[in-house]
Amino acid sequence: MNKVRVKFKLISEVVGNEDIGLLILVDEAELHQIVIPCDKNEVLQLNMRVQKKKDLSTHLPEVLVQLVKSLTFVQFEVCIIDCIDGHYTALLTNTSTLEQFKIDAFDAILLAYIAKLPIYIETNLMRRQCSYFDPKSSKMSLPINVLSLKMVQKALNEAVIKEDYELASRLRDEINRRKKDKD
């Protein structure tokens, strides 16, 4: 599998919607970013680790990481492999045996952050999903397929209210594509 190494850059909340967070991964040159939507609890989980305000050594993810490290010399890596209807998936790979475990991308990134594992993204997925990373910008663009159906529907309703018919058309087409793919 061709892959690009990425690193966790930051986690941000969506202005006007406290239930959604955005996890930002950047390539090594910090030229491109991948944005992974996450929920309020996931934002909290990652922020607790990033801010280091509390001792988390007795929390399950930290305990499991320490347990694996104490019992084996196994090395793992994470690779984000797909995005379907706003949900990214990843593989956790034992780099010695090449045994792979499918895992939710957010959980994989949280694990990688705690265990200091390398994070990759499949090259074609990176090409399809990335946007330029501008560390000075307070705005970011998102590929429409990273939004949940509920989020796309809400955006469609807002586009119609604002009479932005071009955007509304693109959002309607995305909703129809997803419905067609389910059939």
Protein Blocks (a to p, Z undefined) as FASTA:
>chain_A
ZZdddddfbdcddehiakbccdddddfkomaccdddddfklmmmmmmmmnopaccklgmk
lmmmmmmmmmpccdcddddfbdeehiacdddddfklopacdddfklmmmmmmmnopacdd
dfklmmmmpccddfkbcbdcddfklpcfklmmmmmmmmmmnopaklmmmmmmmmmmmmmm
mZZ
